[in-house]
Amino acid sequence: MNTAIKLSLKKDIERVNETLKEIVSPKSKLTRSVYTQVIDGGKRLRPLLVLYSAKALGFDSDSDSLVVGSVIELVHTASLLHDDIIDEAEFRRGKPSANSVFGIKPAVLGGDYLFSLAYNVVLSYDKEIAKRISEAAYTLTEGEMLEIEKAFNTDIGESDYFDVIYKKTAVLIEASCVCGSILAGYRFMDNLIEYGKNLGLAFQIKDDCLDYEGDEKEVGKDLGIDLREGKLTLPVLRAMQRVSKLKGMVKEFFEKRDETVLQEIMGLVKEYGLKEALDEAKAFSERAKSALYPLPDSEYKNYLIAIADYSIERKR
């Protein structure tokens, strides 16, 4: 990503943060503390996608785009609060998670507050936008439930994996682009659905690859955490196709929780599954960019293209 685009994105992230400050004003100091603990350090991907999708289609009311984008960010943030409780996560974005700092009850209620606030705000805009965000939110929850249902199951296939990551990640990214199109009068809706879906899949696959290739300080979490939580992600599934003994090793780790076995598994995944999974992420990123081809040329279209590139180039 070139320097000029990075600077533009940084300025717009600051605008998103200012909008979030205006929207989120709880009277409870504890609610504020829980929210601050989880919101700081986020990429603000979803609000930027609303803003740039709308502007790429000629919609100039940035204040509306920023509010709708911030609503989606609140839904995303609420889901992170609840995810960390479910996963018993001690860290989020390289710092202690809200549940580890404040306890489970405040973290649950903090997530509930953000969900409720998000829907209250968006209902003052467009009913179709509210509907799309609501649909994405319950699909996201279904994806999380599917992930729990399929955890520690070495018989799942790639179709199961893609179903989960579409629902738990890509659907909210897709909805962000859709909302941008709605704000701009439903222009190029199909293109932005295709862009958002493929971007979301690329983003999640790259996330799953970082669990094997990343630097723990940059990623902000321990490597190997996905297998510890029973998640068979694409790098593992691809490695299992090439290494016949790997499935048995994963089963053994799930049963015995032997860290020596985990380290051996991670070595095999790096050697036999990581590159194929990264190539798959790149393919989805290219599909996302191709979906933008019919849109009129503009700096905002270029920003959307840059975000697709960033989704697979990032280190965290």
C-alpha positions, 0 to 999 in steps of 0.5 A: 500500500503506497504512502499516500493511500496509507495517509488517507486511510489514517485520516479517515480512521481518525474520522471514524474514531471521532464518530464513534466517540459521538455515538458511544456515550454511556453513563456508566463508567464501567461500560465506558471502560469495557468498551475502551478496552476492546475498541482501541487498536482496531483496523476500522475496516468495516466503516472504511468499506462503507465510506469508500463504497459509497464515495466510489459511487458518488455519495458525498454525505460522509457524515451518513456513511461514517455513522452507518459504518460506525454502527457496523463497527459496534456490532463487530466490537460487541461480537469480539467481546462475546467471542473472548468470553466464549474462548476464555481469551486473555488477550485481544489486539496485544493487550488484556481482553475485557473479560480478563480485566473486568470479569465475564458479567461486565463483558457480556453486558458491554457487548449487549449494550453495543448491540442495542446501541447499534440498532437504535442508531441505525433505525434512524437511517434507512430501514433496508440498511437496518435490515441488512445489518441485522441479517448480517449480525444473526448470520455472524452468530450462526457462524460462531455457533457452527464453529463451536459445533464443529470444534475438535472434529477432524472429519470436517471438510473445506466446505464446512470451513468456508461456510463458517468463515463466510458467516462469522467474518465475510458476511459483516464485511459484505454488509458494509459494502452493501450499505455503501451501495444502498446509501448511493442509491443501490448502484453496483450492488451485485459488484459490491456484494461480490467484492465484500464477500471475497474480501472477507474470505481473503481476510479470514484465511489470512488471519488463519494463516497468521496463526502459523506464520505470524510473529506473536508480538505483531499478531497480538496472540499466541501462535497455535491458538486455533488448534488449542481451541479445536479449530481446523483452519485452511492451512491445517486442512490443506496439510492434512490432504498431503500428510497422511499421518497429520489427521491422527496427530491432530486427534492425538493433540485434541485428546492429550493436549501434548504441546510437543505434538502441537509443535510438530503439527505446526511444523508440518502445517507450515511446510505442507499447508501454509503456502496453499492456504495463502495462495487461496487467500490471494485468489479471493483477494484478486476476485474481490478486485475484479468485482470492482472493475465496472465501477467508475475510476476514482481515488475511492475505488483505488482505496477499495483495491488497496484494502483488498491487497492489504487483506493478504499483505498484513502482518497482524 
